[in-house]
Amino acid sequence: FPMEQKGVLRTNCIDCLDRTNVAQFSAGVGALAQQLVVMGIRSSVKLDPASNIVRVLIDMYVEIGDHISLQYGGSEAHKKKLKL
């Protein structure tokens, strides 16, 4: 795996912060899996959706989604469960 960033991923849904957060989460799981392999922590880039590390990442994205939604819309995010 290359260890140098080659680009930037930008996502946004024009009418829904929740969908944007779900898209970012999906990309984040893939990036995390690759980073763990490069660091020698894992040997596979596939992460089990029920694993503790994915659950922690879900919790982080839920919290981030709430903060962003409060800033832009004045209420917490509506979609609290991320489906893998």
Secondary structure, DSSP 8 states (H G I E B T S, - for coil): ---S---------TT-HHHHHHHHHHHHHHHHHHHHHHTTS-S-S---TTSHHHHHHHHHHHHHHHHHHHHHHSS--S------
